[in-house]
Amino acid sequence: MKRFYIFLMMLMLGFGISASGHATLIDMTDGTIYDTDLELSWLKNANTNGAMTWSAANTWADTLVFATFDNWRLPTVTDTGNDGCNWGSSGTDCGYNVNTTTGEMAHLFYDELGNKAYYDTSGGWPQAGWGLVNTGPFINLQPYYYWSGTDYAPDADSVWLFYFYGGGQGAGGKVDNFYALAVSPGQRSTSVPEPATLLLLGSGLAGIAVWRKRLGWKEG
């Protein structure tokens, strides 16, 4: 019996390590989603107020109080290379298949949700499976433009944004009407297992019980 439970505990630990290595978006069940890669909490509802100007979006995020957080903001973009858009189909700060370290929304679209850009890395279009195919645990994530909180250096009237329809990162005028996501540093509470992880673990344990019974596991 003792040897069996030691084996069972080791298997459970193995499941936990395997799942955590891939599960980086955690639904905290309080209206927030925790990104373990960037250590950020996202507002789960990705469209609470509809499309709005950048000024309105920035004010909304700055004054938002939700799930005990009062330090919400718009996602950031890091301008690399020359000031402004360094357009490309791979690895730049602007265009498609961008370097995902340059933008929190780019990281979300590509790295976390596994979506594909309209252009492939060679500039060919359209690539198979492109677009906002997976929205993960978010609700109301729109296949459209979302504001960042980062000004566009070459033009004081523009700001960086991300295009969730085709996976593009670029800039747009502050007076345009686009959507807004809110993020906050850290997480609200201890991480909880995702339902898929629990289901996988439960199925595995049920299988072990049947296997043990059929083989007549010798306890001792």
Backbone hydrogen bonds, N-H to C=O, Kabsch-Sander energy under -0.5 kcal/mol:
donor,donor_aa,acceptor,acceptor_aa,energy
5,Y,1,M,-2.1
6,I,2,K,-2.0
7,F,3,R,-2.2
8,L,4,F,-2.5
9,M,5,Y,-2.4
10,M,6,I,-2.1
11,L,7,F,-2.0
12,M,8,L,-2.3
13,L,9,M,-2.2
14,G,10,M,-2.1
15,F,11,L,-2.3
16,G,12,M,-2.3
17,I,13,L,-2.4
18,S,14,G,-2.3
19,A,15,F,-2.7
20,S,16,G,-2.4
21,G,17,I,-1.4
22,H,19,A,-1.4
23,A,19,A,-2.4
24,T,22,H,-1.1
26,I,24,T,-0.6
26,I,34,Y,-2.7
27,D,25,L,-0.5
28,M,26,I,-0.8
28,M,32,T,-2.0
33,I,42,W,-2.5
34,Y,26,I,-2.9
35,D,40,L,-3.4
36,T,24,T,-2.4
36,T,34,Y,-0.7
39,E,35,D,-1.5
40,L,35,D,-1.3
41,S,184,S,-3.2
42,W,33,I,-3.4
42,W,40,L,-0.5
43,L,182,A,-2.3
44,K,31,G,-2.7
46,A,44,K,-0.9
46,A,139,I,-2.9
52,M,178,F,-3.0
54,W,174,K,-2.2
55,S,174,K,-0.5
57,A,53,T,-2.4
58,N,54,W,-2.9
59,T,55,S,-2.2
60,W,56,A,-2.5
61,A,57,A,-2.3
62,D,58,N,-2.4
63,T,59,T,-1.8
64,L,60,W,-0.6
64,L,61,A,-0.8
66,F,69,F,-2.1
69,F,66,F,-2.3
72,W,64,L,-0.6
73,R,183,V,-2.0
78,T,102,T,-4.2
79,D,77,V,-0.6
80,T,78,T,-0.7
87,W,85,C,-0.8
88,G,94,C,-1.1
91,G,97,N,-2.6
94,C,86,N,-0.8
95,G,169,Q,-2.9
96,Y,88,G,-2.0
97,N,167,G,-0.6
99,N,92,T,-2.8
100,T,98,V,-0.6
102,T,99,N,-2.2
103,G,100,T,-0.7
104,E,76,T,-2.0
107,H,103,G,-2.3
108,L,104,E,-1.7
109,F,105,M,-2.8
110,Y,106,A,-2.6
111,D,106,A,-0.6
111,D,107,H,-1.0
112,E,107,H,-2.0
113,L,108,L,-2.4
114,G,110,Y,-0.6
115,N,109,F,-2.4
116,K,129,G,-0.5
116,K,131,G,-0.7
118,Y,166,G,-2.3
120,D,124,G,-2.7
123,G,120,D,-2.0
127,Q,118,Y,-1.9
130,W,127,Q,-1.4
131,G,116,K,-2.7
133,V,131,G,-2.2
135,T,133,V,-0.5
138,F,135,T,-1.7
139,I,44,K,-2.1
142,Q,140,N,-0.6
144,Y,142,Q,-2.1
146,Y,162,F,-2.6
147,W,179,Y,-2.6
148,S,160,W,-1.8
149,G,75,P,-3.1
151,D,149,G,-0.6
152,Y,158,S,-1.9
153,A,151,D,-0.8
155,D,152,Y,-1.8
158,S,155,D,-2.0
159,V,172,G,-2.3
160,W,150,T,-2.6
161,L,170,G,-2.7
162,F,146,Y,-2.4
163,Y,168,G,-3.7
164,F,144,Y,-2.6
164,F,162,F,-0.8
167,G,163,Y,-2.2
168,G,163,Y,-0.9
169,Q,95,G,-2.5
170,G,161,L,-2.0
172,G,159,V,-2.3
174,K,157,D,-3.0
176,D,173,G,-1.7
178,F,52,M,-2.3
178,F,176,D,-0.7
179,Y,145,Y,-2.3
183,V,73,R,-2.7
184,S,41,S,-2.1
186,G,39,E,-2.6
198,L,194,E,-2.1
199,L,195,P,-2.5
200,L,196,A,-2.2
201,L,197,T,-2.5
202,G,198,L,-2.9
203,S,199,L,-2.5
204,G,200,L,-2.0
205,L,201,L,-2.4
206,A,202,G,-2.2
207,G,203,S,-2.1
208,I,204,G,-1.9
209,A,205,L,-2.1
210,V,206,A,-1.9
211,W,207,G,-2.6
212,R,208,I,-3.0
213,K,209,A,-2.0
214,R,210,V,-2.4
215,L,211,W,-2.0
216,G,212,R,-0.7
217,W,212,R,-2.2
219,E,217,W,-0.7
